[in-house]
Amino acid sequence: EAMEAGRSGQETALGVISVSPMQMGGYTFYMQLVFAPSAIVERERATLVAIYDSYRVNGAVRRRQVRDTEEFDRAFAARSVESIEATGAAAIARARAVDRALDQSTSGFVHYLNGSDVVENVNTGARASVDENWAQDLARQYPQDVRVVPMSEYRAGD
C-alpha cells in the first residue's frame, strides 16, 4: 500500500484506493482515505498518517460481508434464471395459443369457403369435414352420436 496525496477543491485526501478481482467473479473496491483541509495537511501530516495507519479492518466482519454478498449474488442469479425460464415458458404458451387460434380461424375460413362443417362422433371423438347441410342433417338425425363442432373447438387438421 502506498500513501498518496490528492487535492480536491479545498481538501486534501491521504490514502489508498484498491480494486481487485473476487473468487466468485466481479471486483472488490477498497478505499481508505483521510480528508483534511488543504491548509493543515502539511502542518498535521504526521497526525493524519497516524490516524490513517491506526485504521484496521475487522477481518471477521469483512469476511462475513463478502460471504453475505456472494450468497446474495448466488440467490439473485438463481432467481434470475427462474424468472427467465418462467418468462420463456409464458412466451411459448402464448405462441402456442396464438398458433391454435390461427389454426382455428384458418380451418373456419376454409370450411366457410368450401361450404362445409366439421362433425364429431361424440362416442369416439372421430371428426370429419362434410357439406354444411349434411352436417346439420346428421346432427339432427343422430343427436346422441353426432354433433357439429363450433369453430372455437377446431383443431389443427379440422
DSSP file with accessible surface (Angstrom, degrees, kcal/mol):
  #  RESIDUE AA STRUCTURE BP1 BP2  ACC     N-H-->O    O-->H-N    N-H-->O    O-->H-N    TCO  KAPPA ALPHA  PHI   PSI    X-CA   Y-CA   Z-CA
    1    1 A E              0   0  179      0, 0.0     2,-0.4     0, 0.0    15,-0.1   0.000 360.0 360.0 360.0 139.1    0.0    0.0    0.0
    2    2 A A        -     0   0   60     13,-0.1     2,-0.5     2,-0.0    13,-0.1  -0.954 360.0-134.7-123.3 140.3    1.3    3.4   -0.8
    3    3 A M        +     0   0   58     -2,-0.4     2,-0.3    13,-0.1    13,-0.1  -0.823  30.3 174.3 -95.5 129.4    0.0    6.7    0.7
    4    4 A E  E     -A   15   0A 138     11,-1.2    11,-1.4    -2,-0.5     2,-0.4  -0.957  24.5-132.3-132.4 154.6   -0.5    9.4   -1.8
    5    5 A A  E     +A   14   0A  56     -2,-0.3     2,-0.3     9,-0.2     9,-0.2  -0.850  22.8 179.7-107.0 139.6   -2.0   12.9   -1.5
    6    6 A G  E     -A   13   0A  39      7,-1.7     7,-2.4    -2,-0.4     2,-0.4  -0.996  19.5-134.3-137.5 144.0   -4.6   14.2   -3.9
    7    7 A R  E     +A   12   0A 170     -2,-0.3     2,-0.3     5,-0.2     5,-0.2  -0.827  21.5 174.0-104.6 138.2   -6.3   17.6   -4.0
    8    8 A S  E >   -A   11   0A  87      3,-2.7     3,-2.2    -2,-0.4     2,-0.3  -0.867  62.9 -61.7-140.5 101.3  -10.0   18.2   -4.4
    9    9 A G  T 3  S-     0   0   74     -2,-0.3    -1,-0.1     1,-0.3    29,-0.0  -0.399 119.7 -11.9  62.9-117.4  -11.1   21.8   -4.1
   10   10 A Q  T 3  S+     0   0  164     -2,-0.3    28,-2.5    -3,-0.1    29,-0.4   0.401 125.2  71.9 -97.6  -0.6  -10.3   22.9   -0.5
   11   11 A E  E <   -AB   8  37A  93     -3,-2.2    -3,-2.7    26,-0.3     2,-0.4  -0.854  61.8-149.3-119.8 155.8   -9.5   19.5    0.9
   12   12 A T  E     -AB   7  36A   2     24,-3.1    24,-2.0    -2,-0.3     2,-0.4  -0.962  12.7-150.8-118.7 139.6   -6.6   17.0    0.5
   13   13 A A  E     -AB   6  35A  17     -7,-2.4    -7,-1.7    -2,-0.4     2,-0.5  -0.912   6.7-167.1-111.6 136.2   -7.0   13.3    0.8
   14   14 A L  E     +AB   5  34A   1     20,-2.5    20,-2.3    -2,-0.4     2,-0.3  -0.983  43.8  77.4-115.0 129.1   -4.3   10.9    2.0
   15   15 A G  E     -AB   4  33A   9    -11,-1.4   -11,-1.2    -2,-0.5     2,-0.4  -1.000  67.1 -75.0 167.8-166.0   -5.0    7.2    1.4
   16   16 A V  E     - B   0  32A  15     16,-2.4    16,-2.8    -2,-0.3     2,-0.4  -0.983  21.5-165.8-130.7 138.6   -5.2    4.1   -0.7
   17   17 A I  E     - B   0  31A 101     -2,-0.4     2,-0.4    14,-0.2    14,-0.2  -0.998  17.2-179.4-123.5 129.9   -7.7    3.0   -3.3
   18   18 A S  E     - B   0  30A  50     12,-3.7    12,-3.5    -2,-0.4     2,-0.4  -0.990  15.3-171.8-135.0 138.1   -7.5   -0.6   -4.4
   19   19 A V  E     + B   0  29A  92     -2,-0.4    10,-0.2    10,-0.2    -2,-0.0  -0.998  18.6 165.0-126.1 129.3   -9.5   -2.7   -6.9
   20   20 A S  E     - B   0  28A  46      8,-2.1     8,-3.5    -2,-0.4     2,-0.1  -0.995  37.1-101.8-145.0 152.2   -9.0   -6.4   -7.1
   21   21 A P  E     - B   0  27A  96      0, 0.0     6,-0.3     0, 0.0     2,-0.3  -0.373  32.8-137.7 -71.8 150.1  -10.9   -9.5   -8.6
   22   22 A M    >   -     0   0   41      4,-1.9     3,-1.2     1,-0.1     4,-0.1  -0.708  18.9-118.2-102.0 160.8  -13.0  -11.7   -6.4
   23   23 A Q  T 3  S+     0   0  193     -2,-0.3     3,-0.1     1,-0.2    -1,-0.1   0.862 114.1  49.6 -64.4 -37.4  -13.1  -15.5   -6.5
   24   24 A M  T 3  S-     0   0   98      1,-0.3    -1,-0.2    -3,-0.0     2,-0.1   0.347 125.3 -90.8 -86.3   7.3  -16.8  -15.6   -7.4
   25   25 A G  S <  S+     0   0   46     -3,-1.2    -1,-0.3     1,-0.2     2,-0.1  -0.197  88.9  65.9  99.6 161.9  -16.4  -13.1  -10.3
   26   26 A G  S    S-     0   0   49     -3,-0.1    -4,-1.9    -2,-0.1     2,-0.3  -0.328  79.4 -84.3  81.4-168.2  -16.7   -9.3  -10.2
   27   27 A Y  E     -B   21   0A 169     -6,-0.3     2,-0.4    -3,-0.1    -8,-0.0  -0.953  21.0-131.1-138.0 152.7  -14.3   -7.0   -8.3
   28   28 A T  E     -B   20   0A  32     -8,-3.5    -8,-2.1    -2,-0.3     2,-0.5  -0.843  17.8-153.8-100.3 146.4  -13.8   -5.6   -4.8
   29   29 A F  E     -B   19   0A 125     -2,-0.4     2,-0.4   -10,-0.2   -10,-0.2  -0.987  13.4-175.2-120.9 121.2  -13.3   -1.9   -4.4
   30   30 A Y  E     +B   18   0A  67    -12,-3.5   -12,-3.7    -2,-0.5     2,-0.4  -0.971   5.1 174.9-122.3 131.7  -11.4   -0.8   -1.3
   31   31 A M  E     +B   17   0A 100     -2,-0.4     2,-0.4   -14,-0.2   -14,-0.2  -0.993   8.6 177.0-141.0 129.4  -10.8    2.8   -0.3
   32   32 A Q  E     +B   16   0A  19    -16,-2.8   -16,-2.4    -2,-0.4     2,-0.3  -0.966  20.3 162.2-132.8 112.9   -9.2    4.1    2.8
   33   33 A L  E     -B   15   0A  57     -2,-0.4     2,-0.4   -18,-0.2   -18,-0.2  -0.948  31.1-154.9-132.7 153.8   -8.8    7.9    3.0
   34   34 A V  E     -B   14   0A  21    -20,-2.3   -20,-2.5    -2,-0.3     2,-0.4  -0.999  21.1-159.1-124.3 123.9   -8.2   10.6    5.5
   35   35 A F  E     +B   13   0A 109     -2,-0.4   -22,-0.2   -22,-0.2   -24,-0.0  -0.843  18.4 160.8-103.5 145.0   -9.5   14.0    4.5
   36   36 A A  E     -B   12   0A  10    -24,-2.0   -24,-3.1    -2,-0.4     5,-0.1  -0.980  48.4 -85.6-154.3 152.4   -8.3   17.3    5.9
   37   37 A P  E >>  -B   11   0A  65      0, 0.0     3,-1.7     0, 0.0     4,-0.9  -0.341  41.7-121.7 -58.7 138.9   -8.5   20.9    4.8
   38   38 A S  H >> S+     0   0   28    -28,-2.5     4,-0.6     1,-0.3     3,-0.5   0.827 107.8  64.9 -53.8 -34.4   -5.5   21.7    2.5
   39   39 A A  H 34 S+     0   0   95    -29,-0.4     4,-0.3     1,-0.2    -1,-0.3   0.786 110.1  36.0 -64.5 -26.0   -4.3   24.4    4.8
   40   40 A I  H <> S+     0   0   48     -3,-1.7     4,-2.8     2,-0.1    -1,-0.2   0.564  90.3  91.9-105.2  -6.8   -3.5   22.0    7.6
   41   41 A V  H << S+     0   0    1     -4,-0.9     4,-0.4    -3,-0.5     7,-0.2   0.930  92.4  40.4 -56.4 -50.6   -2.3   18.9    5.7
   42   42 A E  T >< S+     0   0  125     -4,-0.6     3,-0.7     1,-0.2     4,-0.3   0.920 117.6  48.4 -67.0 -40.9    1.4   19.8    5.7
   43   43 A R  T 34 S+     0   0  181     -4,-0.3     3,-0.2     1,-0.2    -1,-0.2   0.893 124.7  29.9 -65.8 -37.2    1.3   21.0    9.3
   44   44 A E  T 3X S+     0   0   75     -4,-2.8     4,-2.5     1,-0.2     3,-0.3   0.147  81.6 121.1-110.6  19.8   -0.5   18.0   10.6
   45   45 A R  H <> S+     0   0   88     -3,-0.7     4,-2.7    -4,-0.4     5,-0.2   0.893  74.5  51.6 -52.9 -45.9    0.8   15.4    8.2
   46   46 A A  H  > S+     0   0   81     -4,-0.3     4,-2.2    -3,-0.2    -1,-0.2   0.916 111.5  47.4 -60.9 -41.5    2.3   13.1   10.9
   47   47 A T  H  > S+     0   0   73     -3,-0.3     4,-2.5     2,-0.2    -1,-0.2   0.923 112.2  49.5 -66.1 -42.9   -1.0   13.1   12.8
   48   48 A L  H  X S+     0   0   18     -4,-2.5     4,-2.8     2,-0.2    -2,-0.2   0.914 111.2  49.4 -63.6 -39.4   -3.0   12.3    9.7
   49   49 A V  H  X S+     0   0   42     -4,-2.7     4,-3.2    -5,-0.2    -1,-0.2   0.917 110.2  51.2 -66.2 -38.9   -0.7    9.5    8.8
   50   50 A A  H  X S+     0   0   58     -4,-2.2     4,-1.6    -5,-0.2    -2,-0.2   0.916 110.9  48.3 -64.1 -41.3   -1.0    8.1   12.3
   51   51 A I  H  X S+     0   0   88     -4,-2.5     4,-0.8     2,-0.2     3,-0.3   0.954 113.8  47.5 -61.8 -46.8   -4.8    8.3   12.0
   52   52 A Y  H >< S+     0   0   11     -4,-2.8     3,-1.1     1,-0.2    -2,-0.2   0.938 112.8  47.9 -59.6 -48.7   -4.6    6.5    8.7
   53   53 A D  H 3< S+     0   0   81     -4,-3.2    -1,-0.2     1,-0.2    -2,-0.2   0.755 104.5  61.3 -67.5 -23.1   -2.2    3.8   10.0
   54   54 A S  H 3< S+     0   0   84     -4,-1.6     2,-0.3    -3,-0.3    -1,-0.2   0.686  80.3 101.5 -80.0 -14.5   -4.4    3.2   13.0
   55   55 A Y    <<  -     0   0  125     -3,-1.1     2,-0.4    -4,-0.8   -23,-0.0  -0.512  50.7-179.3 -74.0 129.7   -7.4    2.1   11.0
   56   56 A R        -     0   0  182     -2,-0.3     2,-0.4     2,-0.0    -2,-0.0  -0.998  25.3-128.9-131.7 136.3   -7.8   -1.7   10.9
   57   57 A V        -     0   0   63     -2,-0.4     2,-0.9     1,-0.1     3,-0.1  -0.660  25.9-122.4 -80.1 133.2  -10.4   -3.7    9.1
   58   58 A N     >  -     0   0  100     -2,-0.4     4,-2.8     1,-0.2     5,-0.2  -0.676  23.4-156.7 -76.0 106.1  -12.1   -6.3   11.3
   59   59 A G  H  > S+     0   0   30     -2,-0.9     4,-2.8     1,-0.2     5,-0.2   0.873  88.0  51.5 -56.0 -42.0  -11.3   -9.4    9.2
   60   60 A A  H  > S+     0   0   55      2,-0.2     4,-2.2     1,-0.2    -1,-0.2   0.928 112.6  46.1 -64.1 -42.9  -14.2  -11.5   10.6
   61   61 A V  H  > S+     0   0   46      2,-0.2     4,-2.6     1,-0.2    -2,-0.2   0.938 113.9  48.5 -65.1 -44.1  -16.7   -8.7    9.8
   62   62 A R  H  X S+     0   0   95     -4,-2.8     4,-2.6     1,-0.2    -2,-0.2   0.917 110.6  50.4 -64.9 -41.4  -15.3   -8.2    6.3
   63   63 A R  H  X S+     0   0  166     -4,-2.8     4,-2.9    -5,-0.2    -1,-0.2   0.910 110.8  50.1 -62.6 -39.9  -15.3  -12.0    5.6
   64   64 A R  H  X S+     0   0  115     -4,-2.2     4,-3.1    -5,-0.2     5,-0.2   0.928 110.3  50.1 -63.7 -41.4  -19.0  -12.1    6.7
   65   65 A Q  H  X S+     0   0   87     -4,-2.6     4,-2.3     2,-0.2    -2,-0.2   0.930 112.8  46.2 -62.0 -43.9  -19.8   -9.1    4.4
   66   66 A V  H  X S+     0   0   34     -4,-2.6     4,-2.8     2,-0.2    -2,-0.2   0.938 113.9  48.5 -63.5 -46.9  -18.1  -10.8    1.5
   67   67 A R  H  X S+     0   0  117     -4,-2.9     4,-2.8     1,-0.2     5,-0.2   0.938 112.2  48.9 -59.6 -45.0  -19.8  -14.2    2.2
   68   68 A D  H  X S+     0   0   71     -4,-3.1     4,-2.5     1,-0.2    -1,-0.2   0.906 112.0  49.1 -62.2 -40.4  -23.2  -12.4    2.5
   69   69 A T  H  X S+     0   0   69     -4,-2.3     4,-2.8    -5,-0.2    -1,-0.2   0.929 112.1  47.8 -64.5 -43.9  -22.6  -10.6   -0.8
   70   70 A E  H  X S+     0   0   32     -4,-2.8     4,-2.5     2,-0.2    -2,-0.2   0.911 112.3  49.4 -64.3 -40.9  -21.6  -13.8   -2.5
   71   71 A E  H  X S+     0   0   91     -4,-2.8     4,-2.6     2,-0.2     5,-0.2   0.916 111.8  48.9 -64.1 -42.1  -24.7  -15.6   -1.1
   72   72 A F  H  X S+     0   0  121     -4,-2.5     4,-3.1    -5,-0.2     5,-0.2   0.933 110.5  51.0 -61.2 -44.6  -26.9  -12.8   -2.2
   73   73 A D  H  X S+     0   0   79     -4,-2.8     4,-2.6     1,-0.2    -2,-0.2   0.917 111.9  46.8 -59.9 -43.7  -25.3  -12.9   -5.7
   74   74 A R  H  X S+     0   0  116     -4,-2.5     4,-2.5     2,-0.2    -1,-0.2   0.932 114.4  46.8 -64.4 -44.6  -25.9  -16.7   -6.0
   75   75 A A  H  X S+     0   0   41     -4,-2.6     4,-2.6     2,-0.2    -2,-0.2   0.919 113.3  49.0 -64.2 -41.5  -29.5  -16.3   -4.8
   76   76 A F  H  X S+     0   0  112     -4,-3.1     4,-2.6    -5,-0.2    -2,-0.2   0.922 111.1  49.8 -63.7 -43.1  -30.1  -13.4   -7.2
   77   77 A A  H  X S+     0   0   50     -4,-2.6     4,-2.4    -5,-0.2    -2,-0.2   0.914 110.8  49.8 -62.8 -41.7  -28.6  -15.4  -10.1
   78   78 A A  H  X S+     0   0   49     -4,-2.5     4,-2.5     1,-0.2    -2,-0.2   0.927 112.4  47.1 -63.6 -43.1  -30.9  -18.4   -9.2
   79   79 A R  H  X S+     0   0  127     -4,-2.6     4,-2.7     1,-0.2    -1,-0.2   0.886 110.5  53.4 -65.3 -36.7  -34.0  -16.2   -9.1
   80   80 A S  H  X S+     0   0   38     -4,-2.6     4,-2.7     2,-0.2    -2,-0.2   0.924 109.1  47.8 -63.8 -43.0  -32.9  -14.5  -12.4
   81   81 A V  H  X S+     0   0   76     -4,-2.4     4,-2.9     2,-0.2     5,-0.2   0.940 112.9  48.8 -62.8 -45.1  -32.6  -17.9  -14.1
   82   82 A E  H  X S+     0   0  123     -4,-2.5     4,-2.8     1,-0.2    -2,-0.2   0.919 112.2  49.2 -60.2 -41.7  -36.0  -19.0  -12.7
   83   83 A S  H  X S+     0   0   70     -4,-2.7     4,-2.7     2,-0.2    -2,-0.2   0.915 111.5  48.1 -64.1 -43.0  -37.5  -15.7  -13.9
   84   84 A I  H  X S+     0   0  119     -4,-2.7     4,-2.8     2,-0.2    -2,-0.2   0.929 113.1  48.4 -63.8 -43.0  -36.0  -16.1  -17.4
   85   85 A E  H  X S+     0   0  124     -4,-2.9     4,-2.7     2,-0.2    -2,-0.2   0.924 112.9  47.7 -63.6 -42.9  -37.3  -19.7  -17.5
   86   86 A A  H  X S+     0   0   61     -4,-2.8     4,-2.5     2,-0.2    -2,-0.2   0.916 112.7  48.7 -64.8 -41.6  -40.8  -18.6  -16.4
   87   87 A T  H  X S+     0   0   85     -4,-2.7     4,-2.4     2,-0.2    -2,-0.2   0.923 112.7  48.4 -63.5 -42.7  -40.8  -15.8  -18.9
   88   88 A G  H  X S+     0   0   33     -4,-2.8     4,-2.5     2,-0.2    -2,-0.2   0.919 111.3  49.5 -63.1 -43.3  -39.7  -18.1  -21.7
   89   89 A A  H  X S+     0   0   61     -4,-2.7     4,-2.6     1,-0.2    -2,-0.2   0.912 111.5  49.4 -63.4 -40.4  -42.4  -20.7  -20.7
   90   90 A A  H  X S+     0   0   41     -4,-2.5     4,-2.5     2,-0.2    -1,-0.2   0.910 110.7  50.1 -65.3 -40.0  -45.1  -18.0  -20.7
   91   91 A A  H  X S+     0   0   43     -4,-2.4     4,-2.5     2,-0.2    -2,-0.2   0.916 111.3  48.7 -64.9 -40.7  -43.9  -16.8  -24.1
   92   92 A I  H  X S+     0   0   89     -4,-2.5     4,-2.6     2,-0.2    -2,-0.2   0.924 110.8  50.5 -64.9 -42.6  -44.0  -20.3  -25.5
   93   93 A A  H  X S+     0   0   55     -4,-2.6     4,-2.3     2,-0.2    -2,-0.2   0.918 111.6  48.1 -62.0 -41.8  -47.5  -20.8  -24.1
   94   94 A R  H  X S+     0   0  151     -4,-2.5     4,-2.7     2,-0.2     5,-0.2   0.919 110.9  51.0 -64.2 -41.3  -48.7  -17.5  -25.7
   95   95 A A  H  X S+     0   0   61     -4,-2.5     4,-2.7     1,-0.2    -2,-0.2   0.913 110.6  49.0 -63.2 -40.1  -47.2  -18.6  -29.0
   96   96 A R  H  X S+     0   0  158     -4,-2.6     4,-2.7     2,-0.2    -1,-0.2   0.899 110.6  50.5 -65.5 -40.1  -48.9  -21.9  -28.9
   97   97 A A  H  X S+     0   0   42     -4,-2.3     4,-2.5     2,-0.2    -2,-0.2   0.920 112.0  47.1 -63.9 -42.1  -52.2  -20.2  -28.0
   98   98 A V  H  X S+     0   0   88     -4,-2.7     4,-2.7     2,-0.2    -2,-0.2   0.924 111.4  51.8 -63.9 -41.6  -51.8  -17.8  -31.0
   99   99 A D  H  X S+     0   0   93     -4,-2.7     4,-2.6    -5,-0.2    -2,-0.2   0.923 110.4  48.1 -60.9 -44.4  -50.9  -20.8  -33.2
  100  100 A R  H  X S+     0   0  142     -4,-2.7     4,-2.8     2,-0.2    -1,-0.2   0.921 111.2  50.8 -62.1 -43.3  -54.1  -22.7  -32.1
  101  101 A A  H  X S+     0   0   49     -4,-2.5     4,-2.8     1,-0.2     5,-0.2   0.909 110.9  48.6 -63.0 -40.6  -56.2  -19.6  -32.8
  102  102 A L  H  X S+     0   0   95     -4,-2.7     4,-2.8     2,-0.2     5,-0.2   0.918 111.2  50.2 -65.1 -41.7  -54.6  -19.2  -36.2
  103  103 A D  H  X S+     0   0   53     -4,-2.6     4,-2.7    -5,-0.2    -2,-0.2   0.926 112.6  47.6 -59.7 -45.1  -55.3  -22.9  -36.9
  104  104 A Q  H  X S+     0   0   53     -4,-2.8     4,-2.8     2,-0.2    -2,-0.2   0.941 114.7  44.0 -62.6 -48.4  -58.9  -22.5  -35.8
  105  105 A S  H  X S+     0   0   56     -4,-2.8     4,-2.6     2,-0.2    -1,-0.2   0.899 114.1  50.5 -68.2 -35.8  -59.6  -19.4  -37.8
  106  106 A T  H  X S+     0   0   81     -4,-2.8     4,-2.7    -5,-0.2     5,-0.2   0.945 112.8  46.4 -64.8 -45.7  -57.8  -20.8  -40.9
  107  107 A S  H  X S+     0   0   14     -4,-2.7     4,-2.7    -5,-0.2     5,-0.2   0.922 112.6  50.8 -61.1 -43.6  -59.9  -24.0  -40.6
  108  108 A G  H  X S+     0   0   11     -4,-2.8     4,-2.3    -5,-0.2    -1,-0.2   0.916 111.6  47.3 -60.1 -42.5  -63.1  -21.9  -40.1
  109  109 A F  H  X S+     0   0  125     -4,-2.6     4,-2.8     2,-0.2    -2,-0.2   0.920 112.1  49.5 -66.4 -43.3  -62.3  -19.8  -43.2
  110  110 A V  H  X S+     0   0   66     -4,-2.7     4,-2.2     1,-0.2    -2,-0.2   0.928 112.4  47.9 -61.7 -43.9  -61.5  -22.9  -45.4
  111  111 A H  H  X>S+     0   0    8     -4,-2.7     5,-2.8    -5,-0.2     4,-0.9   0.899 111.0  51.8 -64.8 -38.2  -64.8  -24.6  -44.2
  112  112 A Y  H ><5S+     0   0  180     -4,-2.3     3,-0.8    -5,-0.2    -2,-0.2   0.946 111.0  46.9 -61.8 -47.5  -66.7  -21.3  -45.0
  113  113 A L  H 3<5S+     0   0  109     -4,-2.8    -2,-0.2     1,-0.2    -1,-0.2   0.872 117.1  43.8 -62.5 -35.8  -65.2  -21.1  -48.5
  114  114 A N  H 3<5S-     0   0  115     -4,-2.2    -1,-0.2    -5,-0.2    -2,-0.2   0.506 108.6-122.6 -86.6  -7.1  -66.0  -24.8  -49.1
  115  115 A G  T <<5 +     0   0   17     -4,-0.9    17,-2.7    -3,-0.8    18,-0.3   0.880  69.7 127.1  65.9  39.4  -69.5  -24.7  -47.6
  116  116 A S  E   < -C  131   0B  11     -5,-2.8     2,-0.3    15,-0.3    15,-0.3  -0.797  43.8-157.6-126.6 167.0  -68.5  -27.4  -45.1
  117  117 A D  E     -C  130   0B  32     13,-2.9    13,-2.6    -2,-0.3     2,-0.5  -0.895  24.9-112.0-133.2 166.0  -68.6  -28.0  -41.4
  118  118 A V  E     -C  129   0B   2     31,-0.5    31,-3.0    -2,-0.3     2,-0.3  -0.874  31.0-166.8-100.9 131.1  -66.8  -30.3  -39.0
  119  119 A V  E     -CD 128 148B  13      9,-2.8     9,-2.1    -2,-0.5     2,-0.4  -0.869   2.8-156.5-114.5 153.3  -68.8  -33.1  -37.4
  120  120 A E  E     -CD 127 147B  23     27,-2.5    27,-1.9    -2,-0.3     2,-0.8  -0.994  19.9-131.1-132.6 135.5  -67.7  -35.2  -34.5
  121  121 A N  E  >  - D   0 146B  56      5,-2.8     4,-3.0    -2,-0.4     5,-0.3  -0.770  22.2-153.7 -78.6 113.5  -68.7  -38.7  -33.3
  122  122 A V  T  4 S+     0   0   65     23,-2.3    -1,-0.2    -2,-0.8    24,-0.1   0.713  89.2  53.3 -68.0 -18.7  -69.3  -37.9  -29.6
  123  123 A N  T  4 S+     0   0  113     22,-0.5    -1,-0.2     1,-0.1    23,-0.1   0.859 125.6  18.6 -82.8 -37.5  -68.6  -41.5  -28.6
  124  124 A T  T  4 S-     0   0  101     -3,-0.2    -2,-0.2     2,-0.1     3,-0.1   0.625  93.1-126.1-109.1 -18.9  -65.2  -41.9  -30.3
  125  125 A G     <  +     0   0   31     -4,-3.0    -3,-0.1     1,-0.3     2,-0.1   0.456  56.3 151.3  83.5  -0.6  -64.1  -38.3  -30.9
  126  126 A A        -     0   0   59     -5,-0.3    -5,-2.8    -6,-0.1     2,-0.3  -0.384  28.2-158.7 -65.3 142.3  -63.6  -39.0  -34.6
  127  127 A R  E     +C  120   0B  51     -7,-0.2     2,-0.3    -3,-0.1    -7,-0.2  -0.910  13.9 179.5-125.0 153.6  -64.0  -35.9  -36.8
  128  128 A A  E     -C  119   0B  50     -9,-2.1    -9,-2.8    -2,-0.3     2,-0.6  -0.988  27.5-125.8-149.5 151.8  -64.8  -35.4  -40.4
  129  129 A S  E     +C  118   0B  68     -2,-0.3     2,-0.3   -11,-0.2   -11,-0.2  -0.902  42.4 162.3 -98.8 122.8  -65.3  -32.4  -42.7
  130  130 A V  E     -C  117   0B  19    -13,-2.6   -13,-2.9    -2,-0.6     5,-0.1  -0.902  48.0 -69.8-136.3 164.9  -68.7  -32.7  -44.6
  131  131 A D  E  >  -C  116   0B  83     -2,-0.3     4,-2.6   -15,-0.3   -15,-0.3  -0.244  48.8-121.4 -51.8 139.0  -71.0  -30.4  -46.5
  132  132 A E  H  > S+     0   0   89    -17,-2.7     4,-2.0     1,-0.2     5,-0.2   0.861 111.5  50.9 -60.9 -34.5  -72.7  -28.0  -44.1
  133  133 A N  H  > S+     0   0  108    -18,-0.3     4,-2.2     2,-0.2    -1,-0.2   0.920 111.6  47.3 -67.2 -41.2  -76.2  -29.2  -45.0
  134  134 A W  H  > S+     0   0  140      2,-0.2     4,-2.9     1,-0.2     5,-0.2   0.896 108.6  55.7 -66.6 -38.1  -75.2  -32.8  -44.4
  135  135 A A  H  X S+     0   0    0     -4,-2.6     4,-2.2     1,-0.2    -1,-0.2   0.940 109.3  46.4 -58.7 -46.0  -73.6  -31.9  -41.1
  136  136 A Q  H  X S+     0   0   79     -4,-2.0     4,-2.1     1,-0.2    -1,-0.2   0.909 112.6  50.1 -63.7 -42.5  -76.8  -30.3  -39.9
  137  137 A D  H  X S+     0   0   68     -4,-2.2     4,-2.8     2,-0.2     5,-0.2   0.921 110.4  49.7 -62.3 -43.8  -78.9  -33.4  -41.1
  138  138 A L  H  X S+     0   0   31     -4,-2.9     4,-2.6     1,-0.2     8,-0.2   0.920 111.2  48.9 -61.9 -43.8  -76.5  -35.8  -39.3
  139  139 A A  H  < S+     0   0   23     -4,-2.2    -1,-0.2    -5,-0.2    -2,-0.2   0.872 114.1  46.3 -64.5 -36.4  -76.7  -33.9  -36.1
  140  140 A R  H  < S+     0   0  162     -4,-2.1    -2,-0.2    -5,-0.2    -1,-0.2   0.911 117.1  42.8 -71.0 -42.7  -80.5  -33.8  -36.2
  141  141 A Q  H  < S+     0   0  131     -4,-2.8    -2,-0.2     1,-0.2    -1,-0.2   0.829 128.2  27.8 -73.5 -33.7  -80.9  -37.5  -37.1
  142  142 A Y    >X  +     0   0  116     -4,-2.6     4,-2.9    -5,-0.2     3,-1.6  -0.465  67.2 157.5-127.3  62.3  -78.3  -38.8  -34.6
  143  143 A P  T 34 S+     0   0   85      0, 0.0    -1,-0.1     0, 0.0    -2,-0.1   0.760  76.5  53.4 -63.2 -23.6  -78.2  -36.2  -31.8
  144  144 A Q  T 34 S+     0   0  154     -3,-0.1     3,-0.1     1,-0.1    -5,-0.1   0.677 122.7  26.9 -80.2 -19.7  -76.8  -38.8  -29.3
  145  145 A D  T <4 S+     0   0   64     -3,-1.6   -23,-2.3     1,-0.2   -22,-0.5   0.664 116.4  48.2-115.5 -25.9  -73.9  -39.7  -31.6
  146  146 A V  E  <  +D  121   0B  24     -4,-2.9     2,-0.3   -25,-0.2   -25,-0.2  -0.963  51.9 174.8-128.0 139.2  -73.1  -36.7  -33.8
  147  147 A R  E     -D  120   0B  73    -27,-1.9   -27,-2.5    -2,-0.4     2,-0.5  -0.983  33.8-117.5-137.5 151.6  -72.5  -33.0  -33.2
  148  148 A V  E     -D  119   0B  39     -2,-0.3   -29,-0.2   -29,-0.2    -2,-0.0  -0.772  35.6-130.5 -85.0 127.2  -71.4  -30.1  -35.4
  149  149 A V        -     0   0    1    -31,-3.0   -31,-0.5    -2,-0.5     2,-0.1  -0.673  16.8-130.1 -83.9 123.7  -68.2  -28.8  -34.0
  150  150 A P    >   -     0   0   55      0, 0.0     3,-2.4     0, 0.0     4,-0.2  -0.408  23.4-113.4 -69.3 152.2  -68.1  -25.0  -33.4
  151  151 A M  G >  S+     0   0   94      1,-0.3     3,-2.0     2,-0.2   -43,-0.1   0.837 113.9  68.5 -56.7 -31.5  -65.1  -23.2  -34.9
  152  152 A S  G 3  S+     0   0   86      1,-0.3    -1,-0.3   -44,-0.0   -48,-0.1   0.687 103.7  45.5 -64.1 -13.9  -63.9  -22.3  -31.4
  153  153 A E  G <  S+     0   0   81     -3,-2.4    -1,-0.3   -49,-0.1    -2,-0.2   0.300  83.6 127.3-110.0   6.3  -63.2  -26.0  -30.9
  154  154 A Y    <   -     0   0   12     -3,-2.0     2,-0.3    -4,-0.2   -50,-0.2  -0.314  42.5-158.2 -61.5 150.0  -61.5  -26.6  -34.2
  155  155 A R    >   -     0   0  132    -52,-0.1     3,-2.4   -51,-0.1    -2,-0.1  -0.822  37.1 -71.4-122.2 165.3  -58.1  -28.3  -34.0
  156  156 A A  T 3  S+     0   0   70     -2,-0.3    -1,-0.1     1,-0.3   -52,-0.1  -0.316 124.1  27.0 -55.7 131.3  -55.2  -28.3  -36.5
  157  157 A G  T 3         0   0   82      1,-0.3    -1,-0.3   -54,-0.1    -3,-0.0   0.298 360.0 360.0  97.5 -12.4  -56.2  -30.5  -39.4
  158  158 A D    <         0   0   34     -3,-2.4    -1,-0.3   -30,-0.0   -47,-0.1  -0.391 360.0 360.0 -69.9 360.0  -60.0  -30.0  -39.0
